[in-house]
Structures are given as structure tokens and as C-alpha cells.
């Protein structure tokens, strides 16, 4: 991994692509590596995004879990139980803002993170170091890996202060397909 040669070109292209992206649908795999467990916890699911602030993060296996965010409302469905967690404004707001920042690629001038940029033969890598004390207590950094060919996010990894890490890999990405609003409003 080498320092990125032309950060300005990369961020300009990423912003242009973000502006042109109305929807994203992607399958994902997730691996949580925790010091207390010998083997990583693995899950699979589907991620949906619709401009400007609609998210659906749906884990399918091994335990169904859905995170919905639309119209300043956030709901989760965990173990078959639905909860409106919009009232937990500060925490949920930060999670939603974090997710939207990661999807939109708006790292420059961001109040939440200090970015550093790298690249290799096939990928652009952005390391985001938390600026806020609360987030810095939890995360050492967040690493995003974008395909050089498509500029789509291929991997998102959270490196925690404890040494634990959570890696999500995205594949079968489909951009600008029609996604019904109900997908973000109802489980």
C-alpha cells in the first residue's frame, strides 16, 4: 500500500460519481474478529441506499437483523422485534451520519474524520481517523477500499481500540436501479 499519488483527482471523481448515484444495492459479507473468540463471527446480507438519506442494512444470516433509516426516522428489527429508535437521536444520528458519509464519500472537510489516502494496483484506500473523543475511544480508524475500475466501495473495515475488527465486503453492486421507498420504511 503506497500513498495515493493524486488525492485531488480521486476525491473529485468520487464526488462526481456520488452525485450521479441515486441508488445502490449490494450483497455483503461481514466478519467480526474479536479477541474473546477463536473464530470470526460471520454474517451475510443486503445493503440498500437511496439518495438522499435512505438506508437499509439487512443481515440475513445467521441472525436476521434490519436497520432502516428514512425521513429522520430510524427503526431496527432484531430477533423478530421491531423498535423505533429515532428518540435515541444523538447516538442514532451519529450512526446514520457515519453511514451516509461512508456511502457519499465526503471525507474532505468532514468534522468526524481526518482522512489519509493510499493505493495499490487494484484499489484506492481511505483511512479515516476519528476526530471526536467519543469515536476515537471506540475506533482506531475506519478503512474504506474502493475498486480502481468501478470506484465502488468494495470493503469497509472498522478497527477498534480494543484490537477487535469488523470487515464488510460488498459484491454484486447495482447502481441506479429503481428501489421502492417502502423498502426503507417497512420491514
C-alpha positions in Angstrom: 0.0 0.0 0.0 1.5 3.3 -1.2 0.5 6.9 -0.5 -2.1 8.0 -3.2 -0.4 9.9 -6.0 -3.3 12.3 -6.8 -5.7 12.7 -4.0 -7.5 15.7 -5.6 -8.3 13.7 -8.7 -9.6 10.7 -6.7 -11.8 12.9 -4.4 -13.2 14.8 -7.5 -14.0 11.6 -9.3 -15.6 10.1 -6.2 -17.7 13.2 -5.6 -18.8 13.2 -9.2 -19.8 9.5 -9.0 -21.6 10.2 -5.7 -23.6 13.0 -7.3 -24.6 10.7 -10.2 -25.5 7.8 -7.8 -29.2 7.7 -6.9 -29.4 4.2 -5.5 -27.1 1.3 -4.5 -27.9 -2.3 -3.9 -25.2 -4.7 -2.8 -24.8 -8.0 -1.2 -22.3 -8.1 1.7 -20.4 -10.5 3.9 -19.3 -9.4 7.4 -16.6 -10.8 9.6 -16.2 -9.7 13.2 -12.9 -10.6 14.7 -13.0 -10.4 18.4 -10.2 -11.3 20.8 -12.5 -13.3 23.0 -13.5 -15.6 20.2 -11.2 -18.1 18.3 -13.2 -17.9 15.1 -14.6 -14.7 13.5 -18.4 -14.3 13.6 -19.7 -14.3 10.0 -22.9 -12.9 8.6 -24.3 -12.1 5.2 -26.9 -9.7 3.9 -28.0 -7.0 1.6 -27.3 -3.2 1.7 -29.6 -0.6 0.1 -29.1 3.1 -0.3 -31.3 5.7 -1.9 -30.4 9.3 -2.2 -30.5 11.5 -0.1 -30.7 9.7 3.2 -32.4 6.4 2.9 -30.6 3.3 4.2 -31.5 -0.3 4.7 -28.9 -2.6 6.2 -30.3 -6.1 6.3 -28.4 -9.1 7.7 -29.9 -12.3 6.5 -27.7 -15.0 8.2 -27.1 -16.3 10.8 -29.5 -14.0 12.7 -31.9 -11.7 10.8 -31.4 -8.0 11.7 -32.6 -4.9 9.8 -31.6 -1.3 10.2 -33.8 1.2 8.4 -33.2 4.9 8.1 -35.5 7.3 6.2 -37.2 10.7 6.8 -35.2 11.3 10.0 -36.7 8.1 11.5 -34.6 5.1 12.4 -36.0 1.6 13.1 -34.4 -1.7 13.8 -35.8 -5.2 13.7 -33.8 -7.7 15.8 -34.8 -11.2 16.7 -38.3 -10.5 15.2 -38.8 -7.5 17.5 -39.3 -4.0 15.9 -38.1 -0.9 17.6 -38.3 2.8 16.6 -35.0 4.1 17.9 -35.4 7.6 16.5 -35.7 9.0 20.0 -32.1 8.0 20.7 -31.2 11.0 18.5 -27.6 11.6 19.3 -26.3 8.0 19.0 -28.5 7.0 16.1 -27.9 10.4 14.4 -24.1 9.7 14.6 -24.5 6.2 13.2 -26.7 7.5 10.3 -24.3 10.4 9.6 -21.4 8.0 9.6 -23.1 5.6 7.2 -24.1 8.4 4.9 -20.5 9.8 4.9 -19.1 6.4 4.0 -21.7 6.0 1.2 -21.3 9.5 -0.2 -17.5 9.6 0.1 -17.5 13.1 1.6 -14.3 12.9 3.6 -12.6 16.2 2.9 -13.6 18.9 5.4 -15.5 16.3 7.4 -15.9 17.1 11.1 -15.9 13.4 12.0 -12.7 12.2 10.4 -9.2 13.0 9.3 -8.6 11.1 6.0 -5.4 9.7 4.7 -5.2 8.2 1.2 -3.4 5.2 -0.2 -3.5 3.0 -3.3 -2.3 -0.3 -4.7 -2.5 -1.8 -8.2 -6.3 -2.5 -8.0 -7.7 -0.3 -5.2 -7.9 3.1 -3.6 -7.8 3.0 0.2 -9.0 5.7 2.5 -8.1 5.5 6.2 -10.4 7.6 8.4 -9.1 8.6 11.8 -11.8 9.8 14.2 -11.6 13.4 15.3 -14.2 13.3 18.1 -13.1 12.0 21.5 -16.1 9.7 21.8 -15.5 8.0 18.4 -11.7 7.9 19.0 -12.3 5.9 22.2 -14.0 3.2 20.2 -12.2 3.2 16.9 -8.5 3.5 16.0 -9.6 4.0 12.3 -12.1 3.0 9.6 -10.7 1.8 6.3 -12.5 2.0 3.0 -11.4 0.2 -0.1 -12.6 1.3 -3.5 -12.2 -0.5 -6.8 -10.0 1.4 -9.2 -12.1 0.1 -12.1 -15.6 0.9 -10.8 -14.9 3.3 -7.9 -17.4 1.3 -5.9 -16.8 0.6 -2.3 -15.6 -3.0 -2.0 -14.7 -3.2 1.6 -15.3 -1.3 4.8 -13.4 -2.2 7.9 -13.7 -0.8 11.5 -10.5 -1.2 13.6 -11.4 -0.8 17.3 -9.1 0.4 20.0 -9.5 -3.0 21.7 -7.9 -4.7 18.8 -11.2 -6.2 17.5 -12.1 -5.5 13.9 -15.2 -5.7 11.8 -14.8 -6.2 8.0 -17.6 -5.9 5.4 -17.1 -6.9 1.8 -19.5 -5.7 -0.8 -20.2 -7.5 -4.1 -22.9 -7.7 -6.8 -23.2 -4.0 -6.6 -26.0 -2.5 -8.7 -26.1 1.3 -9.1 -29.1 3.4 -10.1 -31.7 0.6 -10.2 -35.2 1.5 -9.2 -35.7 1.0 -5.4 -39.2 1.5 -3.9 -39.3 3.8 -0.9 -41.2 1.2 1.0 -38.0 -0.8 1.2 -36.7 1.9 3.6 -39.9 2.4 5.5 -41.1 -1.1 6.3 -39.5 -4.3 7.4 
